[in-house]
Amino acid sequence: MPLLHTNTLGNSIFSNNPNPLLAYLEFIDYYDTIQDRRVVSDVAPGYLKKLLPSAPPEQGEKWEDIQKDIGSKIIPGLTHWQSPKFMAWYPASVTYPSILGELFSAAFTAPAFNWLCSPAVTELETIVLDWLAKLLNLPECFHSHAEGGGVIQGSASEALATVMVAARERYLEKACQGLEGEERERRKAEVRGRLVALGSEQSHSSAAKGALIVGTRYKSIHCDIEDDLAVTGAKLQAILDECQRQGLEPFYLTANLGTTATCTIDRFGEIRDVLKNYPEIWVHVDAAYAGAALVCEEYQHLTEHLEAFNSFTINMSKWLLTNFDASCLFIKNRLELTSAMSITPSYLRNDFSTAGLVTDYRDWQIPLGRRFRALKIWFVLRTYGVAGLKAHIRNHIKLGELFVSLVVSRPDLFRIPTPPAFALTVLTIVPKTEMRNGVGRDELSNTGVADGLEKVEDGEEKGLEDANRVTKEVYELINSRGEIFLTSGVVNGTYAIRVVSANPKAEEKWIRRAFEILVETAEEVRAGTGGKEREAPNGVEAH
């Protein structure tokens, strides 16, 4: 291909086709037929290196040739998160308005490290995050017209590390108040060595990783099954007392609105009451997945105590129809964040920023540059509206309740060790030799959430081992066959299967089919005939 100016090349690729989006962006066909594909890629590690040349082409290639390779080389190596058969981890949503937002963002590309780079990039972000704060019923202190505000981060993990830096610096600033020069630096180093971040045993791994990044210790708070694996006031007070005995100084706590393994909610009211005596501790609420449910009035009581906390994160990319990345971080006091993160060399200075007339989001995050992510959120909020988002969440909650009702109809096969929540069900398989005492229909509340928990009593260790073994075998056999994709977890020593169907293509028929597969596979394994792979129905190739 002759050397062309890049814009001319782009125009030559797309303008010669009357409908370039439909012709060249195959995501429409991909999305519409995604349910017909094997949900998990079955390629072997290193497959792609064997298919691609060892160096880029000397001369540019035709777009038609590149496009063919998407289907023949790239798609076979994808796990299809948008498939209704994907019921693993948590959803990673995408919709056409969100995709269009990404396309426009790419066309308008700019590093956007301050307001002057592109004023619309900054100002739209402030506006849509205030919209979202109102939609989620967040307290006024998290809105930009107060002392707080929102910022879009790359992920909830990035948001957590960012606020942990702010928490550390706030704590050290107070500890070194009145000191200057070398004395201040010595005091800061001394205190830093005693700092410890806290989080539940059920918190996402990013809590421990955040402490690693900011250079402090990390302690996990043990949670009991009797408390639904939530952090209680008593458990928090116990770890604070332990830290005091050990000469450690807690400066940060991750509280959870929906833990990773079981979607547990920590006891916010009890945490608030305990921390009245520890105002120096920064509390960050991780609501990456379950926070999306706050768009519905029936969940908004969960924000009652958030005003007592310092920051809050929700990933729109999980359950609110916006593709990754779209992690929305809300801060109660933005000055506490910007004072920790702001460094302004001469080449970043401008009259608008110096006068304090604008927001510079580079001071709200770890990187300098940032993408125009607010555009896709704006497109999604305008396209679906508040009513559409509520309907989206409620549909998945209803599907989750349907799945729970199916599981409890077979107490001979399944147990539910933790209360189902936010469309997530955690279940274990009952070994054939064990007494059938799973959660029954009468133990469900009118919301479809279990009121009680199964507990492993003393002397039942052998039964737990058997249950863990058979549950793991069922889980691995289901995933090896490839019709649906699930993930597992360990909950206080219990191996469990997690089922969550909450992407935009989720439907009742896929929920019922997933339950059928669980029943069939559990019965196979309990009968000793499991482990044999069979061809999956609907044209899905067995692994």
NULO-813326 format. One record per residue (C-alpha): residue in one letter; x, y, z. Coordinates in pm, whole numbers, plus 32768, in hexadecimal, padded with zeros to 4 digits. Example, Ala and Ser with C-alpha at 12.3 -4.5 7.8 and 13.67 -1.06 7.14 Angstrom:
BEGIN
a84CE7E3E830C/s85577F9682CA/
This chain:
BEGIN
m800080008000/p809281597FA8/l80F3823F80C4/l7FC9831B811B/h7F7F8422821F/t7ED3836B833C/n7D8E842E831E/t7D8483EC81A9/l7DBA827C81EC/g7C9F827682EA/n7BB7832681FA/s7C0D823680E2/i7BB7810D81BC/f7A6381858231/s79DA828E8147/n79C981A98019/n78C480D580C8/p7761816080DD/n773880E48242/p789180B882DB/l781D8076843F/l77487F4F83D6/a78487ED082DC/y79877EF183A1/l79277ED9850E/e78BB7D728538/f784A7DA1869C/i76DC7DAB8632/d76E47C4E85A2/y77C67BDA86BB/y76D97C5B87C6/d759E7BD8871E/t762B7A7786FA/i76FA7A658837/q7616796588D9/d766D786D87C6/r77DF786D881F/r7894779F8922/v789B78908A47/v7A0278498AB7/s7B20783B89C1/d7BBE76E289AA/v7D04774D8906/a7E4E76DD899F/p7F4177D98A38/g801B78718929/y7F2378258811/l7F3679808778/k80B079888755/k8096785D866B/l7F997912858E/l803E7A67856D/p81897AC584C8/s82B37B1385A3/a82C57C7E852C/p81D67D8884A0/p81AE7D9E8325/e82A67E758268/q818E7F0B8196/g80317F5A8211/e7F237E5481D7/k7DC37E788151/w7CB67EA88255/e7BF67D8181C7/d7D187C9B8222/i7D327D298380/q7BBA7D0583B0/k7BC37B958351/d7CC37B538460/i7BD87BD7856A/g7AEF7AB4852E/s7BF379AA84E8/k7CFF7A0085E7/i7C7C7AE986F7/i7B167A7C873E/p7B78790D877A/g7C4D798B889B/l7B387A528943/t7A6379F98A6E/h790D7A888A1F/w78AB7B598B4B/q77737BDA8A9D/s76E87A7E8A63/p75AF7A248B2C/k766A78E18B7C/f777679A98C33/m771B79938DA4/a787779B58E39/w791F7ABE8F14/y78477BF38EDD/p77C07C7D8D95/a78827D688CB2/s776E7E1F8BFC/v77747EC48AA9/t76637F6889DB/y765B801B888E/p764381798928/s7779812589F3/i783180A588C0/l77D981E38802/g785D82AE8926/e79A981F88906/l79B3823C8790/f797A83B087BC/s7A7483B788DA/a7B79831887F9/a7B2E841486E7/f7B50853687DF/t7C8184998884/a7D4485728978/p7E0A85288AB7/a7D2486218B6D/f7E0586528C9B/n7D7387A98CE2/w7C45887C8C87/l7CFA89398B75/c7D4787F78AB4/s7BD687DC8A59/p7ADF88928B3A/a79BD87B08AD6/v7A78867B8B4F/t7A9487048CB0/e794487AF8CC5/l7879868B8C41/e792185A68D3E/t78BA86898E5D/i7755869E8DDD/v7718852B8D9B/l77B284C58EE8/d76CC85B88F9C/w75AD85198EDC/l762383C48F4E/a7650843090B8/k74E884A890BA/l7470836A900E/l752082909113/n7494835D9236/l75F083B792B0/p75FB84BF93C4/e762486299356/c778B862E93D4/f77F0855492AA/h776C865191AB/s784887539103/h777C887C9181/a77E8881A92E1/e794C87CA934F/g7959867F9298/g791A8600913A/g795684E2904D/v7A6984748F60/i7A7E83548E67/q7B98825F8EAD/g7C16813A8DE0/s7BA080358EDB/a7B24800E9040/s7C807F8F9098/e7D1B80CF9012/a7C1B819D90CF/l7C6880E39211/a7DDF811791F0/t7DA3828891A9/v7CD382C692E0/m7DC381F793B1/v7ED782EA934E/a7DF5840A93B8/a7DA4835A9502/r7F138321954E/e7F7484889501/r7E52851395CD/y7EB8843F96F8/l8027849F96DC/e7FD0860E96B6/k7F1286099800/a8024854098AB/c812C863E9841/q806387789885/g813E88969900/l828487EF9899/e8368886B9787/g849E880A96C7/e856786D9972A/e84A286A9986A/r8363868C979F/e83FD859096B1/r848084BA97D1/r832D84BC9878/k828184629730/a836A833A96F6/e833782C4985B/v81BB82CC9845/r81B2823696E8/g825A80FE976B/r813880C4985B/l801B81029768/v7F2D7FE6971A/a7E087FD39627/l7CDB7EFD9685/g7BE27E3395BB/s7AFC7D0995D8/e7B747BAB9585/q7A657BC4947B/s7AE87D0A93E5/h7B6C7D0C9284/s7CDF7CBF9264/s7D157E2791F4/a7CFC7E919363/a7E357DCC93BF/k7EDB7E339279/g7E907F9E92C1/a7F4B7F85940C/l806E7EE89351/i8071800B925C/v8066811B9368/g816B8069943C/t80A680149576/r803D7EDB962C/y7EEE7E3695F5/k7E117D7796E8/s7CDE7CA99693/i7BAA7CAC9771/h7B227B4F97AC/c79AE7B2F975F/d78CA7A1D97DF/i77C7795C971A/e76CC79B0982F/d76F27B1F97CC/d76C17AD4965A/l783B7B0C9635/a78107C819676/v78F57D66973C/t783C7DB7987F/g78827EC6997B/a79047DC49A72/k79F47D2B9974/l7A747E839912/q7AA87EE99A7C/a7B647DA59ABF/i7C5B7DE399A2/l7C8C7F4D9A11/d7CDA7ED89B72/e7DCD7DD89AE4/c7E7D7EE59A1A/q7EA07FBC9B51/r7F407E9D9C12/q80337E679AF3/g80907FD59AD8/l7FF27FFA9980/e7F2B81269906/p7DFC80DC9826/f7DC881ED9724/y7CDC814F9625/l7BBA8055960E/t7B127FB694E1/a799F7F859525/n78D87EB49430/l778B7EE9938B/g77937D9492E5/t78CA7CBF9321/t796D7C0C91FE/a79247AA79268/t77C37AC392F6/c77437C2A92C9/t773C7C609441/i76FB7DBF94C7/d77C67E2995F5/r770A7EBD971E/f772F802B96C4/g767080AF97F2/e77467FE898E5/i7885804F9830/r781E81BD9845/d77DB81A299BA/v792B81009A06/l79F081F69934/k795F832599E6/n7A8482EE9AD1/y7B7A82CC99AF/p7B3B83FA98CC/e7C9683D59833/i7C3482909780/w7BCC82BF9614/v7AAA81DC95B0/h7A88817D9442/v794A80CB93D3/d79867FCE92BE/a783D7FA89205/a78D87F4990B7/y77C37E58904F/a76A07E699143/g76A17FE49152/a75E67FE49006/a74AE7F6E90BE/l749E80BF916C/v73F1814B9037/c72BC809690BC/e7201813091E0/e71E37FE39295/y735E7FDE92C7/q739B814B9314/h737F8117948C/l74DE8085946D/t756981E89443/e74E682559598/h763982599647/l771B82B79523/e773884209593/a781983A796AC/f790E831095B4/n7A1483AE94D1/s79F883109378/f791E822A92A7/t795C81699165/i787080CA9069/n78CE802D8F1C/m77D080878E13/s788D7F8C8D3C/k78057E6C8E0C/w768D7E958E23/l762C7FE58D8E/l76437FAC8C18/t778F80608BE3/n78C07FAF8B5D/f7A0A7F988C19/d7AA780758C8F/a79B0814A8D51/s79F981448EC6/c7957826A8F73/l79FF82E390B2/f794B83DA9196/i7A0884A3929C/k7974854D93CE/n7A87865493E2/r7B3C8688929B/l7C488761933A/e7CC086349402/l7CF6857D92BA/t7D88869691E9/s7E78870A92F9/a7F0985AB92FE/m7F1A857E9183/s7F6986D990F9/i80BC8721905F/t80C688478F6F/p820288758EA0/s822389AE8DCE/y81B289078C8C/l805C88B68D25/r80138A108DAB/n7F068AEB8D0E/d7E3B8C178D79/f7CF48B588DA3/s7D8A8A508E8A/t7E5B8B4B8F4C/a7D288C228F8F/g7C688AF4900E/l7B568B268F0E/v7B5889C08E8A/t7B8088588EF2/d7CBE87A58E88/y7C7586338EA7/r7DE685DB8E8D/d7DF086359000/w7CDE8535904A/q7D9A84058FC9/i7EEC83598FB0/p7F2B83828E35/l7F5584D48D92/g7E9584998C4E/r7D2F84228C3A/r7C3083BB8B35/f7ADE84548AE0/r7A1F83458B9D/a7904842C8C04/l788284298A9F/k781182BE8AA4/i777282EB8BFD/w76B6841A8B76/f763F83508A4A/v75C982328B29/l7515830E8C27/r746383CF8B15/t7408829C8A46/y737981C78B5F/g730C82D28C53/v72CD82938DC2/a71A481B38D78/g726C80DA8C8B/l738780A78D83/k729480488E97/a71E77F4E8DB3/h73397EBB8D54/i739C7E7D8EBF/r72477DFE8F2B/n723E7D068E0D/h73827C668E84/i73127C658FEE/k71D97BAC8F7E/l72AA7AB38EB7/g73847A7D8FE9/e72527A3790BF/l71D8793E8FBB/f732478888FCA/v7317787B9147/s71B977E8913A/l723676D89052/v736076889130/v72937669926E/s71A1758191BA/r72B7747C91C2/p7336746D932B/d73AF730C92E0/l74B373A091F2/f75037502925E/r754975DD9389/i755977589393/p766777B19493/t763A792D9487/p75087A02943E/p74D47A3F92C9/a74F07BB09273/f74F87C999147/a74B57B7E904D/l75D67AAF90DA/t759D79529167/v76AF788F9215/l766D771B922F/t771175D3928C/i76C3746C9229/v763D7379932D/p77097234932A/k763A70FE92EA/t768470719443/e762271AC94FF/m74D371EF959E/r740072D194C0/n73E574089594/g7415752994A2/v7364767494B4/g71F276389480/r70DE770493E5/d705877739538/e71A9780F9589/l718C79119473/s71167A7294B5/n70207B1493C9/t71467BA79308/g71D57A5292BC/v72FF7A8093A6/a734F797294A3/d730F79DD960B/g73F878D8969F/l754A78409656/e75C376DB9651/k76D576A99754/v77D97599976F/e77C3751798D4/d78DD74729995/g791C7312991B/e78A4735C97BB/e79FE73939726/k79E57250965D/g789672BD95D4/l792C740C9572/e7A49735F94BE/d7954728693FD/a787C73B393A4/n79AD74799331/r7A267358925C/v78DB731891AE/t7894748E9180/k79E874C390DF/e79B773978FFC/v786274158F88/y78EC75728F4C/e7A1674FA8E82/l794774098DB3/i784975188D58/n795776098CE7/s7A1474FD8C26/r78DE74BA8B56/g78C176298AFF/e774C765F8ADD/i774877568BFE/f785F77FB8CC1/l785E78108E3E/t796078708F42/s79A477E4909A/g7A15786D91E8/v7A6F77FD9346/v799078869459/n7A22784995B3/g7AAD76FB9546/t798076979474/y79BA766792FE/a78937703924A/i7811774990EB/r77AB78AD9096/v769378F18F9D/v76417A538F2C/s75877AA68DEC/a757F7C1F8DC7/n75F37C858C6F/p75047D2D8B78/k74B77BE88ABC/a74517B238BF4/e72FF7A798BD5/e722D797D8C96/k727278648B9F/w73E7787A8BDE/i73AF78788D57/r72DA77408D3D/r73D776978C5A/a74F176E58D4E/f742976448E65/e73E975118D8D/i755E74F28D4D/l75A8750D8EC0/v74A874008F11/e751D73158DFD/t768B733D8E56/a7653731E8FCD/e759171DD8F9A/e76A471578EB5/v77B7719E8FAE/r76F4711690D7/a76AB6FDA9011/g781B6FB48FBF/t77EB6FE28E49/g787271468E35/g79B671A48D8E/k794771338C37/e7929724F8B44/r7801725C8A5F/e77A17336893B/a76F9747089B7/p75A474BF891B/n754E75E28837/g768075AF8761/v777A76058872/e78B175378842/a7921746D896F/h7A7974BC89F6/
